[in-house]
């Protein structure tokens, strides 16, 4: 699957275990950041497969996207810890 195909697919929405709008927004932001990082990795891999000698140009973009993902993840975790609006028991039940 090519990255342009990924970008056209609708993003799945994480299961909502919280009625908190900020919780849901932060979770969505984290999901978008993860998706962007994956798309850059896929583009870099495609460039490598095609023999692109400049495929390293993705390294800085991947680094920046990873920082964005980390920032979004910790914003979400800080909110959950401060606000207590996530039901981690519900998450653990889905894994069982």
C-alpha positions in Angstrom: 0.0 0.0 0.0 1.4 3.4 -1.0 1.5 6.4 1.3 -1.0 8.3 -0.9 -3.4 5.4 -0.4 -2.9 5.6 3.4 -3.6 9.3 3.4 -6.9 8.7 1.6 -8.1 6.1 4.0 -10.2 7.4 6.8 -8.4 7.3 10.1 -9.9 4.9 12.5 -11.2 6.5 15.7 -9.9 5.1 19.0 -12.5 3.6 21.3 -13.8 6.3 23.6 -13.6 5.4 27.2 -14.0 9.0 28.4 -16.5 11.7 27.9 -13.8 14.3 28.4 -13.4 16.3 25.2 -9.8 17.3 26.0 -8.9 13.6 26.6 -10.4 12.7 23.2 -8.7 15.6 21.4 -5.3 14.7 22.9 -5.8 11.0 22.0 -6.7 12.0 18.4 -3.6 14.3 18.2 -1.4 11.4 19.3 -3.0 9.1 16.7 -2.4 11.7 13.9 1.3 12.1 15.0 1.8 8.3 15.0 0.3 8.1 11.5 2.5 10.9 10.2 5.6 9.2 11.5 4.6 5.9 9.9 3.9 7.6 6.6 7.4 9.1 6.6 9.0 5.8 7.4 7.0 4.2 4.5 8.1 7.0 2.1 11.7 6.5 3.1 11.4 2.8 2.6 9.9 3.3 -0.8 12.8 5.6 -1.7 15.3 3.0 -0.6 13.5 0.3 -2.6 13.5 2.5 -5.7 17.3 3.0 -5.3 17.0 6.7 -4.4 20.5 7.8 -3.3 19.0 10.7 -1.3 16.7 8.6 0.9 18.6 9.9 3.9 16.7 13.2 3.4 13.9 11.6 5.4 16.0 11.3 8.5 15.4 14.9 9.7 11.7 14.7 8.9 11.4 11.4 10.7 13.3 12.9 13.7 10.9 15.9 13.8 7.8 13.7 13.4 9.1 11.5 16.3 9.5 14.5 18.5 5.9 15.6 17.6 4.7 12.1 18.4 6.5 12.1 21.8 5.1 15.5 22.6 1.6 14.4 21.8 2.0 11.2 23.8 3.2 13.0 26.9 0.5 15.7 26.6 -2.1 13.0 26.6 -0.5 11.1 29.5 -0.1 14.4 31.6 -3.8 15.1 31.0 -4.9 11.6 32.0 -2.8 11.8 35.2 -3.9 15.3 36.1 -7.6 14.9 35.2 -8.1 11.2 35.8 -10.5 10.9 32.9 -9.2 7.6 31.3 -10.4 4.2 32.3 -7.3 2.1 32.0 -9.2 -0.9 33.3 -11.3 -0.8 30.1 -8.1 -0.7 28.1 -6.7 -3.8 29.9 -10.0 -5.7 29.4 -9.7 -5.2 25.6 -6.3 -7.0 25.7 -7.5 -10.0 27.6 
